[in-house]
Structure formats: structure tokens, C-alpha cells
Amino acid sequence: RFSHIVALDADNLADLRGIAPADATARIGLLLDFVAGRAGQTVADPYYGDDAGFDVTWADVTAGARSIADAAQASG
């Protein structure tokens, strides 16, 4: 019932693909696949780093969300 399902990293992507029904039609991929030049990249995990890592993660998620919104607006 969804057109797209996005994961932030490769482990979650594998899990999503593993539980997807055989007849699923949703595009399952990484968030950064929507960002030009970032396909196949994962969102940085800031958990074990310093506070600056959260800025990097926020920038990744923001770029992905903007790209998804732009694509939705262009197709809609």
C-alpha cells in the first residue's frame, strides 16, 4: 500500500527487504538514494561520535527529505 519505503542504513534496508511480501510493489531503498550523487550511501550514525556527528546526520536527513519532497512535487 506504500509507493516508497526508505531506510537510513544498509542493515535496516536488508531487514526491510527481508520482511517485504513477495508481491510488494513499494520501492525499498536508502534515503540518500534520492539525493543526486549520494545513491547507495547511508545516513551517518552519530550515536558513538561527538556532538558534531549529529550535525552531519541532520544534514543527511534534511537533504534526503528535501529531495523526496522535490520529487513528489514534480510528479504531482
C-alpha distance (Angstrom), angle and dihedral (degrees) to the residues before:
residue distance angle dihedral
R1 . . .
F2 3.83 . .
S3 3.78 126.5 .
H4 3.81 95.5 -154.3
I5 3.79 135.9 19.2
V6 3.78 117.1 -173.7
A7 3.78 132.9 -162.4
L8 3.77 128.4 -164.2
D9 3.80 97.6 -142.4
A10 3.79 142.5 21.1
D11 3.82 95.4 -102.9
N12 3.80 92.9 55.0
L13 3.79 90.4 43.5
A14 3.81 90.5 55.0
D15 3.81 90.6 47.8
L16 3.81 91.8 50.7
R17 3.79 92.1 48.9
G18 3.79 89.5 47.9
I19 3.80 94.2 55.8
A20 3.81 97.1 38.9
P21 3.80 113.4 114.1
A22 3.80 115.0 -110.9
D23 3.80 90.4 -114.0
A24 3.81 95.5 47.8
T25 3.79 114.3 138.5
A26 3.81 99.0 -172.4
R27 3.78 117.8 112.5
I28 3.80 105.7 -117.9
G29 3.78 114.7 -160.9
L30 3.75 148.4 121.4
L31 3.79 121.8 -65.2
L32 3.78 91.7 -123.7
D33 3.82 91.1 55.0
F34 3.80 84.0 82.5
V35 3.82 92.7 57.6
A36 3.80 116.1 85.1
G37 3.79 110.4 -109.5
R38 3.82 94.1 8.7
A39 3.82 102.1 84.4
G40 3.78 112.0 140.7
Q41 3.80 93.7 18.2
T42 3.77 122.8 121.5
V43 3.79 128.8 -136.0
A44 3.78 110.6 -99.3
D45 3.81 114.1 -103.0
P46 3.80 107.9 -136.0
Y47 3.79 97.2 -174.8
Y48 3.80 100.0 103.3
G49 3.80 98.7 31.6
D50 3.76 134.3 72.9
D51 3.79 127.1 -77.1
A52 3.82 92.4 -85.7
G53 3.81 88.1 68.1
F54 3.79 89.7 68.8
D55 3.80 89.5 59.0
V56 3.80 90.0 54.5
T57 3.80 91.4 48.7
W58 3.80 91.7 47.9
A59 3.81 90.2 51.0
D60 3.84 90.9 50.4
V61 3.80 93.7 48.9
T62 3.80 92.2 44.3
A63 3.81 91.9 50.9
G64 3.80 90.8 49.4
A65 3.80 94.0 47.5
R66 3.79 92.1 48.2
S67 3.79 91.5 50.0
I68 3.80 92.1 49.8
A69 3.81 91.3 48.0
D70 3.81 91.4 48.4
A71 3.82 91.5 49.8
A72 3.80 91.7 48.2
Q73 3.79 91.8 49.3
A74 3.80 92.5 48.2
S75 3.81 92.6 50.8
G76 3.77 96.7 40.8
